[in-house]
């Protein structure tokens, strides 16, 4: 009788944990697609600035994690949002920072810190990604 129950338990364990293994694989794969905010900051400001400005780094990480969102909104001829290209590139610390290719814009890989936008503003900012249906929304800092 124990021999007959053993295969049923193995069957149960195998098929109850197999889907969970698949979910953890998916979550890990997706997490690699999004660049860490810290790495985004290093790309723009460099390691020295990032290491010597921990308060600012924490504020910008918070911005990336909690206050910047992307949504689609149909582009119209009477669009009221400023274009991303109207903001200067943040080249003060890294002169090799380059503009995003708007035609291939991807909110997952986009580094918003490449643009000199007021990320610590007390007002909501909505910025149109040039020639696309994408807008970036930067929520205000809660003080």
Secondary structure, 3 states (H helix, E strand, C coil): CHHHHHHHHHHHHHHHHHHHHHHHHHHHHHHHHCCCHHHHHHHHHHHHHHHHCHHHHHHHHHHHHHHEEEEECCCCCCCCCEEHHHCCECCCCCCCCCCCCHHHCCCCCCCHHHECCCCCCCCCEEEECCCCCEEEEECCCCC
